[in-house]
């Protein structure tokens, strides 16, 4: 497999973007809304890296760009990713990885509310 493809799916953020566009086209704005802790520019950069690796295709329509995954570009790895995405433990792992790679201030909790860890 092409090293650029492996490098592209090594990032938890890029895997999450790939999951979002796996079955249906999404605009950059829709992807950004699904990942509120990531800037619009960062989403665009990740999409560009996925496109350069041949894992997504882009289509322009008026002022929007639509992205869709190219599962065939991953070969047998596509099936592994699909199984991972359906796994609840993987979802928990992804949430932890995304939080670990998050930049900027951590989200604030409202006073008087306990976090899930404290319950």
N, C-alpha and C positions, 0 to 999 in steps of 0.2 A: 504494500500500500504506500502511496505517496506520503513522504514525511510531512508535507504541508497540510494534508488532510488530518493526520494524527495530531499535529500541533494545533490545528483548529479545534478539534474536539477535546483537547486536553483542558481547555478552560471551562469551568462550570458556567460562566456567563454565556459563552458561545453555545454550550450544550443546551442551556435553557432557551436561548433564542431559536436554536434549531428545533427544539420541541414545539415552540409556539407556532412555527411556520411549517411544521411537518405535514399536516393534512390539508391546510388551507392557506391561501395567500393572506398576508397581513401587511398593513402599511407600517412604515417606521413609527408613526405616531401611536398606532395600536400596540406595537411591541413595547414602545417606551411606557405606555400606560400600564402594561402588565408587569413592568419592572420599575416601579416608582423610585427605587433607591439608586438608579443609574441615570446619568444625564442623557439628554437626547443625543448629544455629540458622541458619547461613549457607545450608545446603541448603534449609531451610524458607523462608527469605527469597527465595531465587532461584526456588523453585517458586511462591511467591505472585506474584512479578513475571511469571512465565510465564503463570500462570492469569489475571492481570489483563489481559494482552495477548491472551488467548483462545487461547494456544498449547497449553495442557494442560487436561485436565479432571480433577477430583478426585472420588473416590467414597469415602465413609466406610463402613467395615465393622467393627463392634465398636470396638476401640480403635485400629484402623489407618486411615490414609488412603492410598488407592491413586491414583496419577497415571498418566495415559496422554496421549500427544501427540495433537494434533488437526492432522494434516498438511494437511487441507483449508483450515485457517486461513491457511496460508502460500502457497497457490496455487502458481504456477510455481516459487517459491523452494524448495518442498519437494523437488523433483527435484534441484535444485542441491545442497542439503544432503545428500541421499542419496548423490550421486556423490562429494561431498567425504569423507563418512565412509568410503567404500570405498577411498579413495586413501591409499596408504602415506605419501606425502609430507605429506598433510594431518595424519595421525596424529602425525608427528614435529613438525610446526608446532604442533599443539595441545599436545603435551607441553611444548614450549618456552614457549608462552604461559601455560600453567597454572603452570609453575615461576616465570615472571616475575611473575605476580600473586599468588603464594603469600605469605601473611603468617606471621609467627612465625619461630622458629628453623629453619634449614635442617637437613635430615636429616643425622645423623652417619654417617660411614663407620667401619667396623670397622678397627682398626689392622692394618697389613700387607696390606690389600686395595687394589688399584689401582682407581681409577674408570674408567669406560668411556673417558673422555677421555685418561687416561694410558696406556692400552693401545695 
